[in-house]
Amino acid sequence: MSGLIEIRWHARAGQGAVTASKLLAETALRNGSYIQAMPEYGPERTGAPLRAYSRISDAPIELHNNIVNPGIVVVLDETLLSIVNVLEGLDESGLLLLNTTRDVDTIRTELEVPPDIRIAIVDASGIALDTIGRDIPNTPTVGALAHVTRVVTVDALKEDLRMSFGKKFSPAVIDANLASVDRAAQEVVCQ
């Protein structure tokens, strides 16, 4: 990794975007990077739109504000595409990662995504339902992001997931989340 990587996450409350943002940042921290991870939400309830942010750098981070020009935008719920401009401020050569079953060309056309922005798609909800048994797309999405960007390795992500989730969840839940990370890393499509 070189330089500063800024990521903006779009999701609905309850989908795990804040956890995903922290998981990615903590994995990077354990691998020697400097990090920030922060949510942006108010008194919303489950299902309300929210944003979270991650900064990862190989040098100390002196910025302490929300990310307005991210290099990466992650969308955990495609229903947000009709109510939130997820492309707002996205770097001209950035990456848009979507949890969707639609193809890249359809997304590029529907959202009018400029040609230099890469689009990655993964059916994180489908993977979560198959592996975890619930539509919580955060861990498969982070697995896809790690695979596409190499911000952290998938193996480092899985190790950190074992450590952080091991304090809260049963071994079966942890194994299901690890399987979702692996599967998303294999199934993500990026163009």
C-alpha positions in Angstrom: 0.0 0.0 0.0 1.2 3.5 -0.8 -0.3 6.8 0.4 -3.7 7.4 1.9 -6.7 5.3 1.0 -10.1 6.8 1.9 -13.3 4.7 1.8 -16.9 5.8 2.2 -19.4 3.1 3.1 -23.1 3.4 2.3 -25.6 1.1 4.0 -28.7 0.8 6.0 -28.5 0.6 9.8 -28.3 -3.0 10.8 -26.3 -4.2 7.8 -23.0 -4.0 9.5 -21.3 -1.2 7.6 -19.8 0.3 10.8 -18.5 -3.1 11.8 -17.1 -3.6 8.3 -15.4 -0.2 8.4 -13.8 -1.0 11.7 -12.8 -4.6 10.7 -11.0 -3.4 7.6 -9.2 -0.6 9.5 -8.2 -2.8 12.5 -6.9 -5.4 10.1 -4.8 -2.7 8.4 -3.6 -1.5 11.8 -2.5 -5.0 12.9 -0.5 -5.1 9.6 1.4 -1.8 10.3 -0.8 0.9 8.8 -2.2 4.0 10.4 -6.0 4.0 10.4 -9.2 5.8 11.2 -12.8 4.4 11.1 -15.8 6.4 12.0 -19.6 6.2 11.5 -21.9 9.1 10.4 -25.4 8.6 11.7 -27.8 10.1 14.1 -30.7 8.6 16.0 -31.7 6.4 13.1 -33.3 3.0 13.5 -32.6 -0.3 11.7 -33.1 0.3 8.0 -32.2 4.0 7.9 -29.5 5.1 5.5 -26.1 5.7 7.1 -22.5 6.3 6.1 -19.2 5.1 7.6 -15.7 6.0 6.7 -12.3 4.3 6.7 -8.8 5.9 6.2 -5.8 3.7 5.9 -2.3 5.0 5.4 1.4 4.1 5.5 2.0 7.4 7.3 0.4 9.1 10.3 -3.1 10.5 9.4 -3.5 14.1 10.4 -7.0 14.6 8.8 -9.9 14.5 11.3 -13.0 15.1 9.1 -15.5 13.1 7.1 -14.3 11.8 3.8 -15.6 13.9 0.9 -13.5 12.7 -2.0 -13.0 8.9 -1.4 -11.0 6.7 -3.6 -13.3 3.9 -2.9 -17.1 3.8 -2.3 -18.7 0.7 -0.9 -22.5 0.2 -1.1 -24.0 -2.6 1.0 -27.6 -2.0 -0.1 -28.4 -1.3 -3.7 -31.8 0.2 -2.8 -29.8 3.3 -1.7 -28.8 3.9 -5.3 -32.2 5.6 -6.0 -32.0 7.9 -2.9 -28.3 8.6 -2.3 -25.8 9.9 -4.8 -23.1 7.3 -4.0 -20.8 8.7 -6.7 -20.7 12.1 -5.0 -17.0 13.1 -4.7 -15.7 9.7 -5.8 -12.2 10.1 -7.3 -12.1 10.1 -11.1 -10.0 6.9 -11.1 -11.8 5.4 -8.0 -13.5 2.2 -7.3 -17.3 1.6 -6.7 -18.0 -1.7 -4.9 -21.7 -2.8 -4.9 -23.6 -5.6 -3.2 -25.8 -6.5 -6.2 -26.9 -9.3 -8.6 -26.8 -6.9 -11.5 -23.9 -6.8 -13.9 -21.2 -4.2 -14.2 -22.5 -2.8 -17.6 -26.0 -2.3 -16.2 -24.7 -0.5 -13.1 -22.4 1.7 -15.3 -25.3 2.7 -17.5 -27.9 3.2 -14.8 -25.7 5.3 -12.6 -23.8 7.0 -15.4 -20.5 5.9 -13.9 -17.5 7.6 -15.8 -15.4 5.2 -17.7 -12.2 5.6 -15.5 -14.0 4.5 -12.4 -13.8 0.8 -11.8 -16.9 -1.1 -10.7 -16.8 -4.2 -8.6 -19.9 -6.3 -7.9 -20.6 -9.1 -5.6 -23.8 -10.7 -4.4 -22.9 -10.2 -0.7 -26.5 -10.6 0.4 -26.8 -14.0 -1.4 -23.5 -15.1 0.0 -24.5 -14.0 3.5 -27.8 -15.9 3.3 -26.0 -19.1 2.0 -23.2 -19.0 4.6 -24.4 -17.1 7.6 -28.1 -17.7 7.2 -29.0 -14.0 7.5 -28.9 -11.1 5.1 -26.0 -9.2 6.8 -23.7 -8.4 3.9 -20.8 -6.8 5.7 -18.3 -9.7 6.0 -18.7 -10.9 2.4 -18.4 -7.3 1.2 -15.2 -6.7 3.2 -13.8 -10.0 1.7 -14.6 -8.7 -1.8 -13.0 -5.4 -1.0 -9.8 -7.0 0.3 -9.5 -9.2 -2.8 -10.1 -6.3 -5.3 -8.0 -3.6 -3.6 -5.3 -5.5 -1.7 -5.6 -2.8 1.0 -5.3 -5.9 3.3 -5.0 -9.5 2.4 -7.9 -11.8 2.6 -5.9 -14.0 5.0 -5.1 -11.1 7.3 -8.8 -10.1 7.2 -9.8 -13.6 8.2 -7.3 -13.7 11.0 -8.6 -10.4 12.4 -12.2 -11.5 12.0 -11.3 -14.6 14.1 -9.8 -12.4 16.8 -12.5 -9.7 16.9 -15.6 -12.0 16.4 -14.1 -14.6 18.7 -15.0 -12.5 21.7 -18.6 -12.2 20.8 -19.7 -15.2 18.7 -19.7 -19.0 18.6 -17.2 -20.9 16.5 -20.0 -21.8 14.1 -20.9 -18.1 13.5 -17.2 -17.3 13.0 -16.7 -20.2 10.6 -19.8 -19.0 8.6 -18.4 -15.5 8.4 -15.0 -16.8 7.3 -16.7 -18.8 4.6 -18.5 -15.7 3.4 -15.2 -13.8 3.1 -13.7 -16.6 1.1 -16.6 -17.0 -1.2 -17.0 -13.2 -1.8 -13.3 -13.0 -2.7 -13.8 -15.7 -5.3 -17.0 -14.4 -6.7 -16.4 -10.6 -6.9 -16.2 -9.2 -10.5 -14.3 -6.0 -11.1 -14.1 -4.0 -14.4 
